[in-house]
Amino acid sequence: MILWLKARRAPTVLTAAFLLFTILTILIGDVVVVLPSLVGGTQTALSLFVPIPLVAGLTLCLDSGLAAAEAPAVRNMALKDIMLIGATMLSALAVGYLAHQYLQVPPADIIGRNTLFLTGLMLCSRALSQGAAALAPTAWTITVVMIGFRSTGDAYPWTVIAEPSGALHAIVGAIVLLVGGLIARMYTSRKIS
């Protein structure tokens, strides 16, 4: 298990990414920045971008294995990867919940949900094209900023990450996409490219 974690670079890369995620979750708060938009308002919550370093770190960890050595392995490496992803997602949800409850950071609970959604998006895009996996969460976030808001500043329901914390469709969408990504990970992890 320790060698697998070192091969995945989890002690270094994932720890640093998670620390950055935690710091950004606490410090960003409800800061709003002006970003260009094709439609809708230009006021965007900076918290939309907070999950990206953690998802990118997780992507790097998942890409760090040696496919030729792992494909014939007796132990199921995909199951270990899923456990790593699950532990990372539970930790991200815990950081969001604790920052929201005890530090009164307004969008922290939304950041946890968005991390689930963007990780699921990364895992699904990784199943289709390994090179696109790291880009998909960033591209989705930029797409939301550019065309995801109405002229009144309200987000369209398809954006998911820009929805308020009580939006049931956003919670369900994040969970469904993450589960779909985990299933895709189970079936695509032993391919040798």
Order of alpha helices (4+ residues) and beta strands (2+ residues): alpha-alpha-beta-beta-alpha-alpha-alpha-alpha-alpha-alpha
